[in-house]
Amino acid sequence: MSLFTAIFFPRHREASEVAYERAVGASDDLIRRMRENPKSADAARDMVADIWDHYQNIPFLTSVYETVQEMKVVPLNGTRPR
């Protein structure tokens, strides 16, 4: 989109687009903080602490929940990831 078009014809953003951008921003921030400030050698504790820090970020928590549910499918089917 050109600058002229963006200024004179602003596009209406859907709520899903806004939520997606917030979730991506939160995950980018989380990854950056984990890389810059490792708290301990225990990755699981660090992840739980970061999830707790974002307990009000519903898109972030939703993506965490969905990822966990997808990872649980592998053991239930009896197959191993490649």
Phi, psi and omega per residue, in radians:
M1 nan 2.317 -3.112
S2 -1.361 2.822 -3.137
L3 -1.090 -0.724 3.125
F4 -1.030 -0.819 -3.133
T5 -1.131 -0.700 -3.127
A6 -1.143 -0.615 -3.106
I7 -1.334 -0.818 -3.014
F8 -1.616 -0.346 3.140
F9 -2.313 1.208 -3.118
P10 -1.113 2.439 -3.104
R11 -1.581 2.384 3.084
H12 -1.281 2.217 -3.133
R13 -1.632 2.329 3.107
E14 -1.255 2.712 3.115
A15 -1.070 -0.602 3.137
S16 -1.169 -0.611 3.091
E17 -1.145 -0.743 3.141
V18 -1.123 -0.781 3.134
A19 -1.095 -0.710 3.126
Y20 -1.096 -0.797 -3.140
E21 -1.100 -0.654 3.085
R22 -1.150 -0.731 -3.131
A23 -1.139 -0.745 3.123
V24 -1.136 -0.718 3.101
G25 -1.080 -0.727 3.120
A26 -1.156 -0.724 -3.135
S27 -1.204 -0.635 3.063
D28 -1.086 -0.744 3.117
D29 -1.114 -0.744 3.139
L30 -1.086 -0.807 3.137
I31 -1.101 -0.746 3.129
R32 -1.079 -0.806 -3.132
R33 -1.133 -0.656 3.130
M34 -1.159 -0.627 3.130
R35 -1.282 -0.673 -3.057
E36 -1.412 -0.622 -3.009
N37 -2.240 1.214 3.089
P38 -1.166 2.201 -3.078
K39 -1.461 -0.587 -3.105
S40 -2.740 3.126 3.107
A41 -1.461 -0.109 -3.103
D42 -1.634 1.795 -3.079
A43 -1.137 -0.638 -3.109
A44 -1.097 -0.746 3.122
R45 -1.137 -0.687 3.108
D46 -1.101 -0.733 3.136
M47 -1.133 -0.766 3.119
V48 -1.089 -0.720 3.117
A49 -1.091 -0.727 3.129
D50 -1.195 -0.664 3.086
I51 -1.102 -0.740 3.117
W52 -1.093 -0.665 3.110
D53 -1.077 -0.482 -3.080
H54 -1.883 0.527 -3.036
Y55 -1.121 -0.335 3.113
Q56 -1.650 -0.062 -3.124
N57 -1.592 1.595 -3.034
I58 -1.079 -0.771 3.107
P59 -1.046 -0.671 3.117
F60 -1.121 -0.858 -3.137
L61 -1.111 -0.624 3.101
T62 -1.107 -0.763 -3.138
S63 -1.181 -0.622 3.078
V64 -1.113 -0.816 -3.139
Y65 -1.052 -0.820 -3.130
E66 -1.087 -0.709 3.125
T67 -1.107 -0.767 3.122
V68 -1.089 -0.747 3.141
Q69 -1.116 -0.694 3.107
E70 -1.139 -0.650 -3.140
M71 -1.236 -0.489 3.109
K72 -1.232 -0.373 -3.106
V73 -1.126 -0.633 -3.089
V74 -1.032 -0.923 3.131
P75 -1.132 -0.576 -3.132
L76 -1.165 -0.589 3.136
N77 -1.442 -0.228 3.137
G78 1.403 0.153 3.131
T79 -1.781 2.808 3.126
R80 -1.899 2.543 3.092
P81 -1.186 2.673 3.139
R82 -1.411 nan nan
